[in-house]
Amino acid sequence: MGIKKQLDEKDISLVAVGSGTPDQANVFVKKYGFTGEMFVSPDLSAYRAFKLVRGMWRSVGPASVYRGIKAITKGFRQGYTAGDPWQQGGIFLIGPGERLLFEHRDRFAGDHADLKEVLAAAELSAAAEKGMDK
Amino acid sequence: MRYNDLKPRISGVTVIKEQGEAVSLESIWESRVVLLAFLRHFG
């Protein structure tokens, strides 16, 4: 089952933030069929707010090259780069309101969060909420 | 990081919708649970 469907079942909205322009975001959405909501932070202020790291060696250092080769052997191909090439990403499960349920900051390119951990955090949160309702 | 640590950092930060409209970052998860994915780049 795809991640979007799993999120929908848990009533979690998928929102992406990119470092490019709205036009580049539109191209990305159409090219990859992204079905979540898309925002951009061209000045990287949203990335800085979440303490996401940035640096050339985080994109082209040994760890990211190793992950890149692994991805290529699995059939993944990187297209052209739009947005800040040195900015790293991250994943957060957040809301409603002032609740931060999961956080992961990529240390280098390819250092992605384990989505099973993200979904487990969502289940824990839902279970806790149900407990509070009783 | 706790939300209280994040709160002053996100205050006043805006992001731009695909259509070009600026919105408060915090408003995105104000009333719902969101998986917020920061992309490394487009492509």
Backbone of each chain as nested JSON, in Angstrom:
{
  "chains": [
    {"id": "A", "residues": [
      {"number": 1, "name": "MET", "atoms": {"N": [0.849, -1.192, 0.0], "CA": [0.0, 0.0, 0.0], "C": [0.886, 1.245, 0.0]}},
      {"number": 2, "name": "GLY", "atoms": {"N": [0.532, 2.231, -0.806], "CA": [1.329, 3.448, -0.891], "C": [1.231, 4.278, 0.38]}},
      {"number": 3, "name": "ILE", "atoms": {"N": [2.24, 5.131, 0.577], "CA": [2.293, 5.952, 1.793], "C": [1.09, 6.887, 1.877]}},
      {"number": 4, "name": "LYS", "atoms": {"N": [0.661, 7.441, 0.736], "CA": [-0.462, 8.392, 0.759], "C": [-1.739, 7.705, 1.259]}},
      {"number": 5, "name": "LYS", "atoms": {"N": [-1.974, 6.472, 0.786], "CA": [-3.17, 5.738, 1.198], "C": [-3.111, 5.418, 2.691]}},
      {"number": 6, "name": "GLN", "atoms": {"N": [-1.911, 5.05, 3.157], "CA": [-1.751, 4.752, 4.589], "C": [-2.006, 5.996, 5.432]}},
      {"number": 7, "name": "LEU", "atoms": {"N": [-1.54, 7.134, 4.943], "CA": [-1.766, 8.392, 5.663], "C": [-3.249, 8.759, 5.656]}},
      {"number": 8, "name": "ASP", "atoms": {"N": [-3.892, 8.573, 4.505], "CA": [-5.325, 8.881, 4.39], "C": [-6.128, 8.044, 5.386]}},
      {"number": 9, "name": "GLU", "atoms": {"N": [-5.749, 6.772, 5.539], "CA": [-6.468, 5.887, 6.47], "C": [-6.335, 6.367, 7.913]}},
      {"number": 10, "name": "LYS", "atoms": {"N": [-5.217, 7.042, 8.197], "CA": [-4.985, 7.552, 9.559], "C": [-5.392, 9.019, 9.681]}},
      {"number": 11, "name": "ASP", "atoms": {"N": [-6.021, 9.553, 8.644], "CA": [-6.478, 10.939, 8.63], "C": [-5.315, 11.925, 8.813]}},
      {"number": 12, "name": "ILE", "atoms": {"N": [-4.213, 11.603, 8.155], "CA": [-3.027, 12.47, 8.205], "C": [-2.853, 13.101, 6.82]}},
      {"number": 13, "name": "SER", "atoms": {"N": [-2.705, 14.41, 6.788], "CA": [-2.524, 15.117, 5.518], "C": [-1.054, 15.118, 5.123]}},
      {"number": 14, "name": "LEU", "atoms": {"N": [-0.808, 14.9, 3.847], "CA": [0.562, 14.922, 3.329], "C": [0.856, 16.303, 2.748]}},
      {"number": 15, "name": "VAL", "atoms": {"N": [1.855, 16.956, 3.312], "CA": [2.227, 18.301, 2.865], "C": [3.729, 18.32, 2.58]}},
      {"number": 16, "name": "ALA", "atoms": {"N": [4.105, 18.833, 1.425], "CA": [5.524, 18.935, 1.084], "C": [5.926, 20.402, 0.989]}},
      {"number": 17, "name": "VAL", "atoms": {"N": [7.163, 20.659, 1.39], "CA": [7.737, 22.004, 1.242], "C": [9.015, 21.853, 0.411]}},
      {"number": 18, "name": "GLY", "atoms": {"N": [9.124, 22.633, -0.639], "CA": [10.31, 22.592, -1.475], "C": [11.087, 23.896, -1.397]}},
      {"number": 19, "name": "SER", "atoms": {"N": [12.318, 23.869, -1.911], "CA": [13.166, 25.059, -1.802], "C": [13.157, 25.897, -3.084]}},
      {"number": 20, "name": "GLY", "atoms": {"N": [12.396, 25.468, -4.08], "CA": [12.395, 26.194, -5.349], "C": [11.287, 27.219, -5.45]}},
      {"number": 21, "name": "THR", "atoms": {"N": [10.869, 27.483, -6.664], "CA": [9.82, 28.468, -6.924], "C": [8.47, 27.756, -7.092]}},
      {"number": 22, "name": "PRO", "atoms": {"N": [7.355, 28.498, -7.026], "CA": [6.055, 27.875, -7.275], "C": [5.986, 27.193, -8.64]}},
      {"number": 23, "name": "ASP", "atoms": {"N": [6.612, 27.792, -9.664], "CA": [6.601, 27.176, -10.997], "C": [7.333, 25.832, -10.987]}},
      {"number": 24, "name": "GLN", "atoms": {"N": [8.463, 25.785, -10.302], "CA": [9.211, 24.522, -10.212], "C": [8.408, 23.48, -9.436]}},
      {"number": 25, "name": "ALA", "atoms": {"N": [7.667, 23.94, -8.418], "CA": [6.812, 23.028, -7.645], "C": [5.727, 22.447, -8.545]}},
      {"number": 26, "name": "ASN", "atoms": {"N": [5.148, 23.281, -9.387], "CA": [4.11, 22.819, -10.32], "C": [4.644, 21.738, -11.26]}},
      {"number": 27, "name": "VAL", "atoms": {"N": [5.845, 21.963, -11.767], "CA": [6.464, 20.983, -12.668], "C": [6.66, 19.663, -11.931]}},
      {"number": 28, "name": "PHE", "atoms": {"N": [7.155, 19.744, -10.691], "CA": [7.401, 18.548, -9.869], "C": [6.099, 17.778, -9.627]}},
      {"number": 29, "name": "VAL", "atoms": {"N": [5.044, 18.496, -9.259], "CA": [3.746, 17.87, -8.961], "C": [3.219, 17.121, -10.183]}},
      {"number": 30, "name": "LYS", "atoms": {"N": [3.322, 17.773, -11.34], "CA": [2.805, 17.14, -12.567], "C": [3.683, 15.966, -12.991]}},
      {"number": 31, "name": "LYS", "atoms": {"N": [4.991, 16.15, -12.897], "CA": [5.923, 15.116, -13.36], "C": [5.813, 13.837, -12.524]}},
      {"number": 32, "name": "TYR", "atoms": {"N": [5.712, 14.01, -11.196], "CA": [5.727, 12.837, -10.318], "C": [4.336, 12.454, -9.803]}},
      {"number": 33, "name": "GLY", "atoms": {"N": [3.298, 13.2, -10.214], "CA": [1.946, 12.867, -9.779], "C": [1.771, 12.984, -8.281]}},
      {"number": 34, "name": "PHE", "atoms": {"N": [2.449, 13.971, -7.67], "CA": [2.349, 14.162, -6.221], "C": [0.927, 14.586, -5.86]}},
      {"number": 35, "name": "THR", "atoms": {"N": [0.312, 13.866, -4.909], "CA": [-1.103, 14.121, -4.614], "C": [-1.316, 14.841, -3.276]}},
      {"number": 36, "name": "GLY", "atoms": {"N": [-0.241, 15.19, -2.598], "CA": [-0.386, 15.962, -1.363], "C": [-0.455, 17.455, -1.678]}},
      {"number": 37, "name": "GLU", "atoms": {"N": [-0.361, 18.267, -0.629], "CA": [-0.323, 19.722, -0.828], "C": [1.136, 20.151, -0.949]}},
      {"number": 38, "name": "MET", "atoms": {"N": [1.368, 21.139, -1.783], "CA": [2.74, 21.569, -2.039], "C": [2.923, 23.051, -1.715]}},
      {"number": 39, "name": "PHE", "atoms": {"N": [3.978, 23.343, -0.982], "CA": [4.356, 24.72, -0.682], "C": [5.838, 24.878, -1.017]}},
      {"number": 40, "name": "VAL", "atoms": {"N": [6.275, 26.125, -1.135], "CA": [7.699, 26.361, -1.327], "C": [8.204, 27.417, -0.341]}},
      {"number": 41, "name": "SER", "atoms": {"N": [9.488, 27.315, -0.056], "CA": [10.161, 28.277, 0.815], "C": [11.465, 28.674, 0.116]}},
      {"number": 42, "name": "PRO", "atoms": {"N": [11.355, 29.54, -0.911], "CA": [12.543, 29.869, -1.716], "C": [13.667, 30.518, -0.906]}},
      {"number": 43, "name": "ASP", "atoms": {"N": [13.313, 31.227, 0.18], "CA": [14.359, 31.86, 1.005], "C": [14.871, 30.904, 2.09]}},
      {"number": 44, "name": "LEU", "atoms": {"N": [14.354, 29.682, 2.102], "CA": [14.76, 28.607, 3.027], "C": [14.409, 28.904, 4.49]}},
      {"number": 45, "name": "SER", "atoms": {"N": [13.591, 29.919, 4.735], "CA": [13.273, 30.276, 6.126], "C": [12.529, 29.148, 6.849]}},
      {"number": 46, "name": "ALA", "atoms": {"N": [11.677, 28.417, 6.122], "CA": [10.965, 27.298, 6.767], "C": [11.943, 26.182, 7.114]}},
      {"number": 47, "name": "TYR", "atoms": {"N": [12.934, 25.958, 6.261], "CA": [13.96, 24.933, 6.534], "C": [14.777, 25.316, 7.771]}},
      {"number": 48, "name": "ARG", "atoms": {"N": [15.146, 26.598, 7.846], "CA": [15.937, 27.052, 8.999], "C": [15.113, 26.947, 10.281]}},
      {"number": 49, "name": "ALA", "atoms": {"N": [13.81, 27.26, 10.195], "CA": [12.951, 27.199, 11.383], "C": [12.947, 25.794, 11.976]}},
      {"number": 50, "name": "PHE", "atoms": {"N": [13.001, 24.783, 11.126], "CA": [12.994, 23.39, 11.586], "C": [14.409, 22.83, 11.784]}},
      {"number": 51, "name": "LYS", "atoms": {"N": [15.402, 23.705, 11.731], "CA": [16.807, 23.331, 11.954], "C": [17.294, 22.27, 10.975]}},
      {"number": 52, "name": "LEU", "atoms": {"N": [16.888, 22.394, 9.725], "CA": [17.353, 21.454, 8.705], "C": [18.712, 21.916, 8.185]}},
      {"number": 53, "name": "VAL", "atoms": {"N": [19.593, 20.964, 7.982], "CA": [20.977, 21.32, 7.679], "C": [21.172, 21.601, 6.185]}},
      {"number": 54, "name": "ARG", "atoms": {"N": [22.218, 22.364, 5.906], "CA": [22.545, 22.737, 4.53], "C": [24.063, 22.722, 4.379]}},
      {"number": 55, "name": "GLY", "atoms": {"N": [24.55, 22.233, 3.265], "CA": [25.984, 22.257, 3.015], "C": [26.333, 21.395, 1.818]}},
      {"number": 56, "name": "MET", "atoms": {"N": [27.332, 21.807, 1.08], "CA": [27.704, 21.096, -0.136], "C": [28.099, 19.652, 0.151]}},
      {"number": 57, "name": "TRP", "atoms": {"N": [28.93, 19.429, 1.199], "CA": [29.416, 18.079, 1.476], "C": [28.325, 17.168, 1.993]}},
      {"number": 58, "name": "ARG", "atoms": {"N": [27.219, 17.761, 2.431], "CA": [26.083, 16.926, 2.846], "C": [25.361, 16.376, 1.617]}},
      {"number": 59, "name": "SER", "atoms": {"N": [25.549, 17.041, 0.463], "CA": [24.915, 16.578, -0.773], "C": [25.826, 15.678, -1.595]}},
      {"number": 60, "name": "VAL", "atoms": {"N": [27.146, 15.951, -1.536], "CA": [28.056, 15.193, -2.407], "C": [29.155, 14.466, -1.63]}},
      {"number": 61, "name": "GLY", "atoms": {"N": [29.009, 14.345, -0.315], "CA": [30.001, 13.649, 0.5], "C": [29.911, 12.145, 0.324]}},
      {"number": 62, "name": "PRO", "atoms": {"N": [30.84, 11.392, 0.946], "CA": [30.877, 9.929, 0.775], "C": [29.571, 9.233, 1.151]}},
      {"number": 63, "name": "ALA", "atoms": {"N": [28.936, 9.66, 2.242], "CA": [27.704, 8.988, 2.678], "C": [26.59, 9.163, 1.654]}},
      {"number": 64, "name": "SER", "atoms": {"N": [26.473, 10.382, 1.101], "CA": [25.395, 10.615, 0.136], "C": [25.687, 9.927, -1.193]}},
      {"number": 65, "name": "VAL", "atoms": {"N": [26.974, 9.868, -1.577], "CA": [27.335, 9.173, -2.815], "C": [27.008, 7.682, -2.679]}},
      {"number": 66, "name": "TYR", "atoms": {"N": [27.32, 7.11, -1.506], "CA": [27.025, 5.688, -1.252], "C": [25.519, 5.433, -1.372]}},
      {"number": 67, "name": "ARG", "atoms": {"N": [24.719, 6.302, -0.724], "CA": [23.253, 6.137, -0.806], "C": [22.769, 6.323, -2.246]}},
      {"number": 68, "name": "GLY", "atoms": {"N": [23.418, 7.244, -2.964], "CA": [23.033, 7.495, -4.348], "C": [23.275, 6.276, -5.228]}},
      {"number": 69, "name": "ILE", "atoms": {"N": [24.414, 5.637, -5.025], "CA": [24.729, 4.428, -5.811], "C": [23.725, 3.325, -5.475]}},
      {"number": 70, "name": "LYS", "atoms": {"N": [23.409, 3.178, -4.185], "CA": [22.419, 2.165, -3.78], "C": [21.07, 2.426, -4.463]}},
      {"number": 71, "name": "ALA", "atoms": {"N": [20.691, 3.709, -4.505], "CA": [19.404, 4.063, -5.123], "C": [19.412, 3.752, -6.617]}},
      {"number": 72, "name": "ILE", "atoms": {"N": [20.544, 4.051, -7.275], "CA": [20.642, 3.786, -8.714], "C": [20.526, 2.287, -8.987]}},
      {"number": 73, "name": "THR", "atoms": {"N": [21.171, 1.471, -8.142], "CA": [21.098, 0.016, -8.356], "C": [19.673, -0.502, -8.157]}},
      {"number": 74, "name": "LYS", "atoms": {"N": [18.856, 0.265, -7.418], "CA": [17.446, -0.126, -7.237], "C": [16.557, 0.457, -8.345]}},
      {"number": 75, "name": "GLY", "atoms": {"N": [17.172, 1.192, -9.271], "CA": [16.413, 1.688, -10.41], "C": [15.992, 3.142, -10.32]}},
      {"number": 76, "name": "PHE", "atoms": {"N": [16.345, 3.82, -9.218], "CA": [15.97, 5.228, -9.1], "C": [16.931, 6.096, -9.914]}},
      {"number": 77, "name": "ARG", "atoms": {"N": [16.376, 7.123, -10.515], "CA": [17.196, 8.075, -11.272], "C": [16.836, 9.486, -10.834]}},
      {"number": 78, "name": "GLN", "atoms": {"N": [17.862, 10.298, -10.601], "CA": [17.6, 11.687, -10.245], "C": [17.506, 12.525, -11.504]}},
      {"number": 79, "name": "GLY", "atoms": {"N": [16.461, 13.357, -11.589], "CA": [16.307, 14.232, -12.746], "C": [17.113, 15.498, -12.551]}},
      {"number": 80, "name": "TYR", "atoms": {"N": [16.697, 16.552, -13.237], "CA": [17.398, 17.826, -13.077], "C": [17.115, 18.382, -11.676]}},
      {"number": 81, "name": "THR", "atoms": {"N": [18.031, 19.176, -11.157], "CA": [17.867, 19.713, -9.82], "C": [17.288, 21.115, -9.89]}},
      {"number": 82, "name": "ALA", "atoms": {"N": [16.141, 21.318, -9.245], "CA": [15.546, 22.647, -9.15], "C": [15.4, 22.963, -7.674]}},
      {"number": 83, "name": "GLY", "atoms": {"N": [15.796, 24.149, -7.281], "CA": [15.816, 24.49, -5.867], "C": [17.253, 24.501, -5.379]}},
      {"number": 84, "name": "ASP", "atoms": {"N": [17.43, 24.641, -4.087], "CA": [18.777, 24.745, -3.515], "C": [19.429, 23.35, -3.467]}},
      {"number": 85, "name": "PRO", "atoms": {"N": [20.521, 23.131, -4.209], "CA": [21.107, 21.788, -4.261], "C": [21.784, 21.348, -2.97]}},
      {"number": 86, "name": "TRP", "atoms": {"N": [22.095, 22.305, -2.091], "CA": [22.836, 21.946, -0.865], "C": [21.927, 21.811, 0.358]}},
      {"number": 87, "name": "GLN", "atoms": {"N": [20.673, 22.161, 0.192], "CA": [19.735, 22.082, 1.322], "C": [19.275, 20.64, 1.521]}},
      {"number": 88, "name": "GLN", "atoms": {"N": [19.334, 20.167, 2.752], "CA": [18.857, 18.819, 3.073], "C": [17.405, 18.882, 3.552]}},
      {"number": 89, "name": "GLY", "atoms": {"N": [16.747, 17.75, 3.498], "CA": [15.329, 17.701, 3.852], "C": [15.076, 17.145, 5.239]}},
      {"number": 90, "name": "GLY", "atoms": {"N": [13.83, 16.794, 5.464], "CA": [13.447, 16.229, 6.761], "C": [11.965, 15.899, 6.758]}},
      {"number": 91, "name": "ILE", "atoms": {"N": [11.548, 15.157, 7.782], "CA": [10.139, 14.761, 7.895], "C": [9.666, 15.026, 9.317]}},
      {"number": 92, "name": "PHE", "atoms": {"N": [8.478, 15.588, 9.419], "CA": [7.904, 15.891, 10.731], "C": [6.439, 15.481, 10.733]}},
      {"number": 93, "name": "LEU", "atoms": {"N": [6.017, 14.871, 11.829], "CA": [4.591, 14.586, 12.023], "C": [4.146, 15.599, 13.071]}},
      {"number": 94, "name": "ILE", "atoms": {"N": [3.213, 16.436, 12.69], "CA": [2.941, 17.607, 13.525], "C": [1.451, 17.973, 13.507]}},
      {"number": 95, "name": "GLY", "atoms": {"N": [0.942, 18.438, 14.632], "CA": [-0.423, 18.932, 14.725], "C": [-1.382, 17.903, 15.304]}},
      {"number": 96, "name": "PRO", "atoms": {"N": [-2.644, 18.239, 15.503], "CA": [-3.157, 19.594, 15.318], "C": [-2.657, 20.519, 16.438]}},
      {"number": 97, "name": "GLY", "atoms": {"N": [-2.449, 21.762, 16.074], "CA": [-1.956, 22.734, 17.049], "C": [-0.523, 22.441, 17.455]}},
      {"number": 98, "name": "GLU", "atoms": {"N": [-0.249, 22.594, 18.729], "CA": [1.131, 22.567, 19.211], "C": [1.573, 21.157, 19.61]}},
      {"number": 99, "name": "ARG", "atoms": {"N": [1.565, 20.261, 18.655], "CA": [1.979, 18.879, 18.913], "C": [3.011, 18.462, 17.874]}},
      {"number": 100, "name": "LEU", "atoms": {"N": [4.199, 18.12, 18.34], "CA": [5.243, 17.608, 17.459], "C": [5.409, 16.133, 17.801]}},
      {"number": 101, "name": "LEU", "atoms": {"N": [4.963, 15.247, 16.883], "CA": [4.863, 13.823, 17.18], "C": [6.06, 13.01, 16.683]}},
      {"number": 102, "name": "PHE", "atoms": {"N": [6.724, 13.522, 15.656], "CA": [7.882, 12.808, 15.087], "C": [8.752, 13.824, 14.374]}},
      {"number": 103, "name": "GLU", "atoms": {"N": [10.055, 13.609, 14.45], "CA": [10.967, 14.507, 13.729], "C": [12.162, 13.728, 13.197]}},
      {"number": 104, "name": "HIS", "atoms": {"N": [12.523, 14.042, 11.997], "CA": [13.724, 13.457, 11.383], "C": [14.346, 14.501, 10.479]}},
      {"number": 105, "name": "ARG", "atoms": {"N": [15.626, 14.754, 10.692], "CA": [16.358, 15.698, 9.837], "C": [17.414, 14.919, 9.069]}},
      {"number": 106, "name": "ASP", "atoms": {"N": [17.36, 14.986, 7.744], "CA": [18.369, 14.296, 6.936], "C": [19.741, 14.893, 7.256]}},
      {"number": 107, "name": "ARG", "atoms": {"N": [20.699, 14.014, 7.58], "CA": [22.062, 14.503, 7.853], "C": [22.817, 14.717, 6.546]}},
      {"number": 108, "name": "PHE", "atoms": {"N": [22.418, 13.963, 5.51], "CA": [23.053, 14.061, 4.205], "C": [22.053, 13.557, 3.18]}},
      {"number": 109, "name": "ALA", "atoms": {"N": [22.362, 13.745, 1.891], "CA": [21.447, 13.306, 0.828], "C": [21.219, 11.801, 0.925]}},
      {"number": 110, "name": "GLY", "atoms": {"N": [19.987, 11.378, 0.924], "CA": [19.658, 9.949, 0.992], "C": [19.41, 9.445, 2.392]}},
      {"number": 111, "name": "ASP", "atoms": {"N": [19.615, 10.288, 3.396], "CA": [19.431, 9.887, 4.795], "C": [17.958, 10.086, 5.178]}},
      {"number": 112, "name": "HIS", "atoms": {"N": [17.098, 9.271, 4.587], "CA": [15.665, 9.472, 4.766], "C": [15.14, 8.821, 6.036]}},
      {"number": 113, "name": "ALA", "atoms": {"N": [13.998, 9.324, 6.499], "CA": [13.337, 8.761, 7.679], "C": [12.749, 7.399, 7.326]}},
      {"number": 114, "name": "ASP", "atoms": {"N": [12.624, 6.553, 8.342], "CA": [11.952, 5.272, 8.181], "C": [10.445, 5.532, 8.301]}},
      {"number": 115, "name": "LEU", "atoms": {"N": [9.729, 5.354, 7.191], "CA": [8.291, 5.676, 7.205], "C": [7.506, 4.786, 8.169]}},
      {"number": 116, "name": "LYS", "atoms": {"N": [8.042, 3.594, 8.442], "CA": [7.376, 2.731, 9.438], "C": [7.384, 3.407, 10.812]}},
      {"number": 117, "name": "GLU", "atoms": {"N": [8.499, 4.076, 11.126], "CA": [8.597, 4.791, 12.407], "C": [7.615, 5.96, 12.444]}},
      {"number": 118, "name": "VAL", "atoms": {"N": [7.477, 6.637, 11.307], "CA": [6.558, 7.775, 11.232], "C": [5.127, 7.296, 11.494]}},
      {"number": 119, "name": "LEU", "atoms": {"N": [4.752, 6.21, 10.826], "CA": [3.386, 5.686, 10.975], "C": [3.164, 5.145, 12.38]}},
      {"number": 120, "name": "ALA", "atoms": {"N": [4.207, 4.564, 12.967], "CA": [4.089, 4.066, 14.344], "C": [3.836, 5.238, 15.295]}},
      {"number": 121, "name": "ALA", "atoms": {"N": [4.502, 6.353, 15.071], "CA": [4.3, 7.548, 15.904], "C": [2.871, 8.047, 15.765]}},
      {"number": 122, "name": "ALA", "atoms": {"N": [2.339, 7.967, 14.546], "CA": [0.953, 8.402, 14.307], "C": [-0.022, 7.49, 15.056]}},
      {"number": 123, "name": "GLU", "atoms": {"N": [0.255, 6.182, 15.036], "CA": [-0.633, 5.237, 15.728], "C": [-0.597, 5.455, 17.236]}},
      {"number": 124, "name": "LEU", "atoms": {"N": [0.605, 5.695, 17.767], "CA": [0.744, 5.963, 19.208], "C": [-0.055, 7.192, 19.602]}},
      {"number": 125, "name": "SER", "atoms": {"N": [0.054, 8.224, 18.757], "CA": [-0.644, 9.467, 19.038], "C": [-2.161, 9.267, 19.017]}},
      {"number": 126, "name": "ALA", "atoms": {"N": [-2.627, 8.519, 18.011], "CA": [-4.07, 8.261, 17.895], "C": [-4.567, 7.464, 19.09]}},
      {"number": 127, "name": "ALA", "atoms": {"N": [-3.75, 6.478, 19.513], "CA": [-4.135, 5.654, 20.661], "C": [-4.201, 6.496, 21.932]}},
      {"number": 128, "name": "ALA", "atoms": {"N": [-3.23, 7.406, 22.078], "CA": [-3.212, 8.284, 23.257], "C": [-4.43, 9.188, 23.284]}},
      {"number": 129, "name": "GLU", "atoms": {"N": [-4.804, 9.685, 22.099], "CA": [-5.995, 10.557, 22.015], "C": [-7.265, 9.815, 22.398]}},
      {"number": 130, "name": "LYS", "atoms": {"N": [-7.361, 8.553, 21.91], "CA": [-8.534, 7.757, 22.249], "C": [-8.604, 7.522, 23.75]}},
      {"number": 131, "name": "GLY", "atoms": {"N": [-7.432, 7.302, 24.352], "CA": [-7.358, 7.09, 25.797], "C": [-7.846, 8.305, 26.565]}},
      {"number": 132, "name": "MET", "atoms": {"N": [-7.512, 9.498, 26.036], "CA": [-7.899, 10.748, 26.706], "C": [-9.4, 10.992, 26.584]}},
      {"number": 133, "name": "ASP", "atoms": {"N": [-9.979, 10.502, 25.462], "CA": [-11.413, 10.703, 25.236], "C": [-12.274, 9.904, 26.202]}},
      {"number": 134, "name": "LYS", "atoms": {"N": [-11.702, 8.783, 26.73], "CA": [-12.513, 7.906, 27.587], "C": [-12.712, 8.514, 28.964]}}
    ]},
    {"id": "B", "residues": [
      {"number": 1, "name": "MET", "atoms": {"N": [13.54, 17.886, 19.624], "CA": [13.021, 19.244, 19.769], "C": [11.576, 19.17, 20.263]}},
      {"number": 2, "name": "ARG", "atoms": {"N": [11.231, 19.993, 21.234], "CA": [9.839, 20.057, 21.685], "C": [9.135, 21.181, 20.925]}},
      {"number": 3, "name": "TYR", "atoms": {"N": [7.81, 21.117, 20.907], "CA": [7.086, 22.141, 20.154], "C": [7.394, 23.539, 20.7]}},
      {"number": 4, "name": "ASN", "atoms": {"N": [7.561, 23.626, 22.025], "CA": [7.853, 24.932, 22.627], "C": [9.17, 25.519, 22.118]}},
      {"number": 5, "name": "ASP", "atoms": {"N": [10.106, 24.632, 21.74], "CA": [11.378, 25.107, 21.173], "C": [11.181, 25.561, 19.724]}},
      {"number": 6, "name": "LEU", "atoms": {"N": [10.253, 24.888, 19.063], "CA": [9.995, 25.189, 17.654], "C": [9.191, 26.486, 17.489]}},
      {"number": 7, "name": "LYS", "atoms": {"N": [8.303, 26.712, 18.435], "CA": [7.328, 27.807, 18.324], "C": [7.963, 29.174, 18.01]}},
      {"number": 8, "name": "PRO", "atoms": {"N": [8.963, 29.622, 18.774], "CA": [9.529, 30.94, 18.443], "C": [10.253, 30.953, 17.099]}},
      {"number": 9, "name": "ARG", "atoms": {"N": [10.708, 29.796, 16.649], "CA": [11.444, 29.721, 15.382], "C": [10.513, 29.84, 14.176]}},
      {"number": 10, "name": "ILE", "atoms": {"N": [9.265, 29.37, 14.338], "CA": [8.338, 29.395, 13.196], "C": [7.456, 30.637, 13.184]}},
      {"number": 11, "name": "SER", "atoms": {"N": [7.511, 31.393, 14.273], "CA": [6.681, 32.591, 14.355], "C": [7.015, 33.553, 13.201]}},
      {"number": 12, "name": "GLY", "atoms": {"N": [6.021, 33.906, 12.416], "CA": [6.208, 34.864, 11.326], "C": [6.736, 34.263, 10.037]}},
      {"number": 13, "name": "VAL", "atoms": {"N": [7.049, 32.964, 10.064], "CA": [7.573, 32.336, 8.843], "C": [6.406, 32.005, 7.906]}},
      {"number": 14, "name": "THR", "atoms": {"N": [6.566, 32.35, 6.642], "CA": [5.533, 32.038, 5.657], "C": [6.105, 31.121, 4.571]}},
      {"number": 15, "name": "VAL", "atoms": {"N": [5.208, 30.369, 3.971], "CA": [5.565, 29.561, 2.802], "C": [4.592, 29.948, 1.682]}},
      {"number": 16, "name": "ILE", "atoms": {"N": [4.936, 29.558, 0.466], "CA": [4.136, 29.975, -0.695], "C": [3.468, 28.767, -1.327]}},
      {"number": 17, "name": "LYS", "atoms": {"N": [2.173, 28.887, -1.551], "CA": [1.433, 27.824, -2.229], "C": [1.85, 27.75, -3.687]}},
      {"number": 18, "name": "GLU", "atoms": {"N": [1.535, 26.629, -4.314], "CA": [1.825, 26.459, -5.749], "C": [1.278, 27.608, -6.575]}},
      {"number": 19, "name": "GLN", "atoms": {"N": [0.111, 28.127, -6.136], "CA": [-0.553, 29.188, -6.902], "C": [0.052, 30.564, -6.609]}},
      {"number": 20, "name": "GLY", "atoms": {"N": [1.011, 30.634, -5.681], "CA": [1.692, 31.889, -5.404], "C": [1.242, 32.612, -4.149]}},
      {"number": 21, "name": "GLU", "atoms": {"N": [0.239, 32.08, -3.455], "CA": [-0.287, 32.737, -2.251], "C": [0.58, 32.393, -1.026]}},
      {"number": 22, "name": "ALA", "atoms": {"N": [0.958, 33.426, -0.251], "CA": [1.763, 33.207, 0.952], "C": [0.855, 32.836, 2.128]}},
      {"number": 23, "name": "VAL", "atoms": {"N": [1.255, 31.811, 2.885], "CA": [0.479, 31.411, 4.066], "C": [1.436, 31.219, 5.241]}},
      {"number": 24, "name": "SER", "atoms": {"N": [0.897, 31.408, 6.435], "CA": [1.685, 31.188, 7.642], "C": [2.046, 29.709, 7.749]}},
      {"number": 25, "name": "LEU", "atoms": {"N": [3.315, 29.429, 8.04], "CA": [3.771, 28.034, 8.153], "C": [2.947, 27.288, 9.199]}},
      {"number": 26, "name": "GLU", "atoms": {"N": [2.747, 27.916, 10.345], "CA": [2.061, 27.272, 11.471], "C": [0.603, 26.931, 11.141]}},
      {"number": 27, "name": "SER", "atoms": {"N": [0.007, 27.702, 10.218], "CA": [-1.406, 27.473, 9.888], "C": [-1.618, 26.135, 9.192]}},
      {"number": 28, "name": "ILE", "atoms": {"N": [-0.555, 25.572, 8.632], "CA": [-0.68, 24.319, 7.871], "C": [-1.168, 23.174, 8.769]}},
      {"number": 29, "name": "TRP", "atoms": {"N": [-0.71, 23.15, 10.027], "CA": [-1.087, 22.046, 10.925], "C": [-1.957, 22.52, 12.097]}},
      {"number": 30, "name": "GLU", "atoms": {"N": [-2.499, 23.702, 11.957], "CA": [-3.299, 24.287, 13.047], "C": [-4.461, 23.374, 13.479]}},
      {"number": 31, "name": "SER", "atoms": {"N": [-5.142, 22.773, 12.511], "CA": [-6.351, 22.014, 12.857], "C": [-6.333, 20.579, 12.345]}},
      {"number": 32, "name": "ARG", "atoms": {"N": [-5.146, 20.054, 12.071], "CA": [-5.074, 18.684, 11.546], "C": [-3.679, 18.112, 11.79]}},
      {"number": 33, "name": "VAL", "atoms": {"N": [-3.595, 16.782, 11.678], "CA": [-2.281, 16.135, 11.754], "C": [-1.684, 16.133, 10.35]}},
      {"number": 34, "name": "VAL", "atoms": {"N": [-0.436, 16.545, 10.257], "CA": [0.215, 16.689, 8.953], "C": [1.555, 15.953, 8.948]}},
      {"number": 35, "name": "LEU", "atoms": {"N": [1.794, 15.196, 7.89], "CA": [3.141, 14.695, 7.642], "C": [3.813, 15.75, 6.77]}},
      {"number": 36, "name": "LEU", "atoms": {"N": [4.715, 16.499, 7.391], "CA": [5.354, 17.627, 6.726], "C": [6.711, 17.167, 6.188]}},
      {"number": 37, "name": "ALA", "atoms": {"N": [6.807, 17.084, 4.877], "CA": [8.032, 16.581, 4.247], "C": [8.782, 17.732, 3.586]}},
      {"number": 38, "name": "PHE", "atoms": {"N": [9.954, 18.021, 4.103], "CA": [10.809, 19.034, 3.468], "C": [11.64, 18.335, 2.4]}},
      {"number": 39, "name": "LEU", "atoms": {"N": [11.451, 18.753, 1.157], "CA": [12.166, 18.126, 0.05], "C": [13.568, 18.686, -0.05]}},
      {"number": 40, "name": "ARG", "atoms": {"N": [14.491, 17.827, -0.466], "CA": [15.874, 18.277, -0.654], "C": [15.941, 19.209, -1.873]}},
      {"number": 41, "name": "HIS", "atoms": {"N": [15.284, 18.821, -2.919], "CA": [15.143, 19.678, -4.094], "C": [14.083, 19.06, -4.979]}},
      {"number": 42, "name": "PHE", "atoms": {"N": [13.659, 19.784, -6.004], "CA": [12.713, 19.22, -6.96], "C": [13.52, 18.477, -8.017]}},
      {"number": 43, "name": "GLY", "atoms": {"N": [13.158, 17.241, -8.284], "CA": [13.85, 16.514, -9.347], "C": [14.448, 15.232, -8.853]}}
    ]}
  ]
}
